[in-house]
Amino acid sequence: MRVAQNVSALDLDEYQQAARQVLRHPLITASYPDRTTLPLVRKWASQLRVDLAETLGYTLVSNGDTVRLRRVQDTLDATHPAHTRARKHFDRRRYAYLVLALSVLGRAGTQIALSELADAVAAEAGRVDGLGMDTERKPDRDAFVDAVAWLETRGALRMADGSAVDWVNDPEHAEALYDIDREITGAVYAPTRVLQHLNSVTDLLGDAASAGPAQGINAERRRTGRRARRLALEQPVVYYADVDEGLRGQLRSPALAEDLERLTGLPLERRAEGVALINTGGRLTDITFPGTGTVAQAALLLCARIAGYLTFSLHRVEKLPAATATERLADASARIDAALPARSGVTALLADAADAAATDSAVQPSAAAPPGDALPSGDVVAEATKAAGREATYPFLSDSWLRAELTKLIEEFGSGMSERQIADPAGLLDDALNLLSNVGFVARTDGGALILPLLARYRGVTAQLKETIK
């Protein structure tokens, strides 16, 4: 079935705008992300519901003044954090307060005072080892109000009277009163699986609907196609060397490009190393690159230095394999699972049953996937190939080389950068490399970074930074 099958050529642009809004904002309300988005999405909800389910395996739920997209996650992704009032990433304490606030609001009436919500969250937080919340401490009040503000931005809470800022600064003499929108609070957190029965964070991944008995080769092909589309849509770049042969074939399929381009209005670019959905105008991303600010500027200039260096020195640079997607997932899930509480009796029984089933299936014969085809590379930093029997390797640059180049960039362009950030070159380098890692340009490793093919897109970049007024 063709994506947007019942959408005319004249309406296609508006339909794609609605699709991008749903994909970028999985929760849409009358006020979030703005007042024009909900009417637009509701107009196309029926077609979007069909296309998102068939193309990506996603479920679109529309109730009253709330639209909720339930995604299928195939990997752990730390690049979509919640933000504080000061646009900083939520830390673990703020996430915990947010979840506890939702729990309290689920048992509340139609209104709640900020101090009442704070006391209830503090009582719940006190039962969690290592968390706690003391309303006498301003840092705890700040963290709590950041969680409340996140809910308020989405319309789950609406200020009826008072001021949250005044309460943070003087809780003895200030107060705030909120109206509770129960429809939105219910839509914010609606897990598709019973969390008490999970043995690992990886149990949240994958399509639960496809976890049943095998349904034939055509059903498996559809599931693989949906996963390939999700990867191309959700990841800045998908390298062929990082996926198995089945996904590689789907990523190369002309149908995948046609489906995603017709759904989002964005072109899919193919290179020898992989595919990337080109996000022109920043219409479908929460990380814009190139971007503004010292970190983004330093990262872009560092890209140009790296690409220029590898143009003439690639033959002298050591090449190393990067961790595979499976290895990265195993490492991240192990760190997260280490914090899980002791399993309940029911969970232990379910885990034992799952382990037994896995053992039984492990002894069954299976067809081995054929080795990957050779992938010739045309980019200067792209000697990463996945030929039969040969592991993909990438140029390795050490932390010392990267620090030296960043120091030169600060000397040349520092007058246009933030004084606070250039005063900490190590921190600036760490932030720049994290940004480049998030957009698929580098893979961080012990002692340095592996340079991935997409970085070559920004070779030859030049910059002129405006001098800041000191």
Salt bridges, closest charged atoms under 4 A:
GLU14 OE1 - LYS43 NZ 2.73
GLU54 OE1 - ARG226 NH2 3.54
ASP65 OD1 - ARG42 NH1 3.43
ASP74 OD2 - ARG230 NE 2.69
ASP77 OD2 - HIS80 ND1 3.15
ASP91 OD2 - ARG94 NH1 2.93
GLU124 OE2 - ARG107 NH2 3.42
GLU124 OE1 - ARG127 NH1 3.35
ASP140 OD1 - ARG137 NH1 2.70
ASP142 OD1 - ARG85 NH2 3.52
ASP142 OD2 - LYS138 NZ 2.95
ASP146 OD1 - ARG85 NE 2.59
ASP146 OD2 - ARG94 NE 2.70
ASP170 OD2 - HIS173 ND1 3.17
ASP181 OD2 - ARG158 NH1 3.33
GLU220 OE1 - ARG223 NH2 2.87
GLU234 OE2 - ARG71 NE 2.75
ASP242 OD2 - ARG328 NH2 2.70
GLU245 OE1 - ARG248 NH1 2.78
ASP259 OD2 - ARG229 NE 3.17
GLU269 OE2 - ARG271 NE 3.35
GLU269 OE2 - ARG457 NH1 2.70
ASP286 OD1 - HIS80 NE2 3.93
ASP331 OD2 - ARG335 NE 3.36
ASP379 OD2 - ARG271 NH1 3.82
ASP379 OD1 - ARG459 NH2 3.89
GLU383 OE1 - LYS319 NZ 3.82
GLU405 OE1 - ARG305 NH1 3.40
GLU405 OE2 - LYS408 NZ 3.16
GLU412 OE1 - ARG305 NH2 2.88
GLU419 OE2 - LYS470 NZ 3.66
ASP430 OD1 - ARG444 NH1 2.70
